[in-house]
Amino acid sequence: MSDFSQFVPPHIRRLAESNQSRPLKQSGSSAKPIALNLNENPFGPSPLALKAIEAALAEIHRYPEIQATDLHEEIAHFHRVRPDQILVTAGATELLCMISRTLLAPGLNAITSARSFIVYRLATQVTEGSLIEVKTRENGYDLDAIADAINANTRIVFIANPNNPTATLVTADEVDRFLTKIPEHVLIVLDEAYGDFAEQFAQKRSVTFSRSLDYVRQERNVIVLKTFSKAHGLAGLRVGYGIGPARLISLFAPLRTIFSISSLAQTAALAALRDSEHIRKAVENNFEQAEVLTAGLTKLGFPVPPTWANFLYCELSEDAAPFAERLQASGVTVQPLRLWGAPTAIRVSIGTSEQNQQFLDMMEKVVR
Ligand SMILES: *Cc1c(COP(=O)(O)O)cnc(C)c1O
């Protein structure tokens, strides 16, 4: 029989060959490790969302509402924009893939920073466009270098703000200045998955985090990404959304997989959006514990750049993969960052005070 892969377009075949898009299976051991590897809410899901899901369970034989109309309207109301400026998807990840498939083609490119969100690479690889990763400056986005890298074939710039995995921020003033340099054939994706946490740090540190929604109201070529996976605690349900000018939203919307936002996801997200108490709890714990974790790691001799998100970027100065395995064996899961281009660093999510203490205790053992 002939090799069927010869009929698969080369850019897709390369994905199957490298198979790097498949992350490691999470530990199957019986004792549940403390999961500090995926930046989830350490207090679990929004209780209001849980209640809403229970009430909706008896209806899961029905297809979900096809346009998720209520959710679009509530999110629009929440951010004080119009419903046609919102696009809800199965996680922000689905929207990143839709944006890439809409705008990229052979010869075209997207730009982001090195050591940034791994989904930007995955989303562009399934198109025939390429991804340019611009060198970081002080562990974060170098917006001047990114503006310089834009050429006639650039269609997208992805900016994770705060950045995952380095936890750095570009301030509202820096983004304002950056936008003045952007030609009209380029879409700026402002990925604010960690916006709730960043807002808290920004207030305490007296800087302005973001004016992203103003750009949308001014009809600029900007899409702002938000998610229910982080502060709201709904990562397993897959709901996220974009906010952008209606003329752009309507270009991306047709690529969404039909019915991709399940009925339980819609119900839960509606409830979680209004659960300000749950978000406040996560954000306040995060602000306090960021300090505790940073101090603990510094004391152990590991430099940690100031975080603006719900995780820390920690340079180990040794191969992080075996180090993370040793930590895993003692019951704490963290993310080693080789695939992100940082083979000697880990990303550790900020947990509850008990989880963080346990992590620091294990670090001390593993180091010694
Ligand atoms: C977690 C994360 C998201 C959200 O992904 P979902 O698909 O909504 O779970 C988006 N951007 C960044 C940078 C993230 O770290």
The ligand as an ORCA input file, in Angstrom:
! r2SCAN-3c Opt
* xyz 0 1
  C      -4.274     30.067     29.515
  C      -4.060     31.056     28.425
  C      -5.089     31.364     27.529
  C      -6.447     30.757     27.662
  O      -6.602     29.579     26.984
  P      -8.028     28.860     26.964
  O      -8.031     28.191     25.645
  O      -9.091     29.916     27.086
  O      -8.034     27.913     28.120
  C      -4.853     32.310     26.551
  N      -3.673     32.937     26.464
  C      -2.669     32.691     27.310
  C      -1.396     33.456     27.187
  C      -2.825     31.729     28.310
  O      -1.807     31.446     29.124
*
